Amino acid sequence: MTGTIMRVNGIRKAFGGLVAVDDVSFDLMPGEIMGLIGPNGSGKTTTMNLISGAFALDRGTIELHGEPISGLPANKVAHKGVARTFQLLRLIEEMTVLENAVVGMAFQPGRSWNAAMIARSREYLEVVGLADKAGVEVSKLTYIDQKRLELARALAMEPKVLLLDEWLAGLNATELLSGIEVIRKIRDLGTAIIMVEHVMSAIHSLCDRCVVMNAGAKIAEGTPAAVLTDPHVVEAYLGEPHHA
């Protein structure tokens, strides 16, 4: 497919006798938000771990801009342009908001901690709505602001593809709306996004396309409106067979 930024082709991962991801394939387009959805235990986070290099593939390939990244360790995948957030926050509580953001940028090869890096990191804090809290210690942040900071730190790595693993989980209705706006801003920067998410209102609002997984396999792909009315998807979520 012309213009594909990432191609995931026939990836598989088993843990002992359990096949967590079974021959999953999809393409990601530049500037696209793609939802990776499905019931608990369907293999979504394992797929994210395979893309990010946290887990090694048993089979299949993953390419970024036509270059293979499967088989690389997680730090090398990050250097190539894939950043991610985690279900559990991983921030450095003793450091300030700005220092945490700069850590993401300093992670890139050939970068040293300097004024230009600090200025760029402040821009990412602006994107996520934390510019006024740059000097605050992380331990003093609210939950939503800690999540915003994790996002800013991922952005500071200047990724081509951003993996969001249930980033909107645990937010109240007001926070959810502002979180959706932040994700839109990131997409508008030109960053392609794959998001694992259970908040269906966010999937409908944000995603151009969805890949639906169940029991490790891809069972549907298409627009949110199309896949969420697909009988096989409804059955996977509700656990009831569909009758025509």
C-alpha positions in Angstrom: 0.0 0.0 0.0 1.5 3.3 -1.1 2.4 5.6 1.8 2.2 3.0 4.5 4.2 4.1 7.5 4.1 0.8 9.3 3.3 -2.7 8.1 2.6 -5.6 10.5 2.6 -8.9 8.6 1.6 -12.3 10.0 3.0 -11.7 13.5 2.7 -14.5 16.0 3.6 -14.9 19.7 3.0 -17.9 22.0 3.7 -18.3 25.7 4.1 -22.0 26.2 0.9 -23.5 24.9 -1.0 -20.2 24.8 -1.0 -18.4 21.4 -1.4 -14.8 22.5 -1.1 -13.3 18.9 -2.0 -15.5 16.0 -1.0 -14.4 12.4 -2.1 -10.7 12.8 -1.5 -8.3 9.9 -2.4 -4.7 9.3 -1.0 -1.5 7.8 -0.8 2.0 9.4 -1.0 5.1 7.3 0.8 8.4 8.1 -1.2 10.7 10.4 -3.8 7.9 11.0 -5.3 7.0 14.4 -5.9 3.3 14.4 -7.8 1.6 17.2 -6.7 -1.8 18.4 -9.8 -3.1 20.2 -11.2 -6.4 21.5 -12.3 -8.0 24.8 -9.8 -8.5 27.7 -7.2 -11.2 26.9 -7.6 -10.8 23.1 -3.9 -10.1 22.5 -3.9 -6.3 22.1 -1.2 -5.4 24.6 0.9 -8.3 23.4 0.6 -6.9 19.9 1.8 -3.5 21.2 4.7 -5.3 23.0 5.7 -7.0 19.8 5.6 -3.7 17.8 7.7 -1.9 20.4 10.3 -4.6 20.7 9.5 -5.5 24.3 8.6 -9.1 23.1 10.4 -11.0 20.3 8.3 -12.3 17.5 7.9 -16.1 17.0 7.0 -15.4 13.3 6.1 -12.6 11.0 7.6 -9.1 10.3 7.1 -5.5 11.3 8.4 -2.7 9.1 8.6 1.1 9.7 8.9 3.1 6.5 9.7 -0.1 4.6 12.6 -0.9 7.0 12.4 -4.1 9.2 12.2 -3.3 12.9 11.1 -6.8 14.1 14.0 -8.5 15.9 15.4 -5.2 17.2 15.5 -4.6 21.0 13.0 -2.1 22.4 15.6 0.7 22.7 16.5 0.3 19.0 12.9 0.3 18.0 12.4 3.5 19.9 15.4 5.1 18.2 13.9 4.2 14.8 10.7 6.2 15.7 8.3 4.1 17.8 7.3 5.5 21.2 4.7 4.1 23.7 2.8 4.7 26.9 2.0 2.0 29.4 -1.1 1.0 31.4 1.0 1.6 34.5 2.7 5.0 34.7 6.5 5.0 34.6 7.6 8.5 35.6 10.6 9.7 37.7 8.8 11.1 40.7 11.9 12.9 42.1 12.3 15.0 39.0 10.2 18.0 37.7 7.7 17.8 34.9 10.1 19.5 32.5 13.0 17.2 33.5 10.8 14.1 32.8 10.0 15.5 29.4 13.6 16.2 28.6 14.5 12.6 29.5 12.5 11.5 26.5 14.3 13.8 24.2 17.7 13.0 25.6 17.0 9.3 25.0 17.6 9.9 21.2 21.0 9.0 19.9 23.5 11.9 19.5 21.5 14.2 21.8 23.0 16.1 24.8 21.1 18.0 27.4 21.1 21.6 26.2 18.9 24.7 26.0 17.4 23.8 22.6 16.3 20.4 23.9 14.7 22.1 27.0 12.9 24.6 24.7 11.6 21.8 22.5 10.5 19.8 25.6 8.5 22.8 26.7 6.7 22.8 23.4 5.6 19.2 24.0 4.4 20.2 27.5 2.3 22.9 25.8 0.7 20.3 23.5 -0.5 18.1 26.4 -1.5 21.1 28.6 1.3 21.1 31.1 3.2 24.2 30.2 2.3 26.0 33.4 3.5 23.1 35.6 7.0 22.7 34.1 8.7 23.2 37.5 6.4 21.1 39.6 7.7 17.8 41.0 6.0 14.8 39.5 4.9 13.5 42.9 2.7 16.5 43.3 0.7 16.0 40.0 -2.8 14.7 39.8 -3.4 11.4 38.0 -4.6 13.0 34.8 -1.5 15.4 34.8 0.8 12.4 35.3 -0.8 10.8 32.3 -0.3 14.0 30.3 3.3 14.0 31.3 3.9 10.4 30.2 2.5 11.5 26.8 4.7 14.5 26.7 7.8 12.4 27.4 6.8 10.0 24.6 6.4 12.9 22.2 9.8 14.2 23.2 11.2 11.1 21.6 9.8 12.6 18.4 8.2 9.4 17.2 6.8 8.5 13.8 4.4 6.1 15.5 3.0 6.5 19.0 1.5 3.5 20.8 -1.1 4.4 23.4 -2.0 1.5 25.7 -5.3 2.4 27.4 -4.1 6.0 27.9 -7.7 7.2 28.5 -8.5 4.6 31.2 -9.5 5.9 34.6 -10.4 9.4 33.5 -13.7 11.1 34.5 -16.0 12.5 31.8 -14.4 16.0 31.8 -10.8 14.5 31.7 -11.8 12.2 29.0 -12.9 15.0 26.7 -9.7 16.9 27.3 -7.7 13.7 26.8 -9.4 13.2 23.4 -8.4 16.7 22.4 -4.8 16.0 23.4 -4.7 12.9 21.2 -6.1 14.9 18.3 -3.4 17.6 18.7 -0.7 14.9 18.5 -2.2 13.5 15.3 -2.3 17.0 13.9 1.5 17.1 14.5 1.7 14.4 11.9 2.2 11.5 14.3 0.5 8.2 13.4 -1.1 6.5 16.5 -2.1 3.0 17.4 -4.4 3.0 20.5 -5.6 0.1 22.6 -8.7 1.4 24.2 -11.9 0.2 25.9 -13.7 3.6 25.9 -15.8 3.2 22.8 -16.9 6.9 22.7 -13.2 7.7 22.3 -12.8 5.1 19.6 -15.7 6.5 17.7 -14.5 10.1 18.1 -10.8 9.6 17.3 -10.1 6.5 15.2 -10.0 6.5 11.4 -9.9 2.7 11.4 -10.1 -0.1 13.9 -8.5 -3.6 14.0 -10.5 -5.9 16.2 -8.9 -8.9 18.0 -10.3 -11.9 19.7 -8.4 -14.9 21.2 -5.2 -13.6 19.6 -6.6 -13.3 16.0 -7.8 -10.4 13.9 -11.5 -10.8 13.4 -12.4 -7.5 11.7 -10.9 -4.3 10.3 -12.6 -1.1 9.1 -14.1 2.1 10.3 -15.4 2.2 14.0 -19.0 2.4 12.8 -18.5 -0.7 10.6 -16.6 -2.9 12.9 -18.7 -2.2 16.0 -21.8 -3.4 14.2 -20.1 -6.4 12.8 -21.9 -9.6 14.1 -18.6 -11.3 14.9 -17.4 -8.3 16.8 -20.6 -8.1 18.8 -20.4 -11.8 19.6 -16.7 -11.4 20.8 -17.6 -8.6 23.1 -20.9 -9.9 24.4 -20.0 -13.6 24.4 -23.2 -14.5 22.7 -23.6 -16.1 19.2 -25.1 -14.0 16.6 -28.3 -15.2 14.9 -29.2 -13.8 11.6 
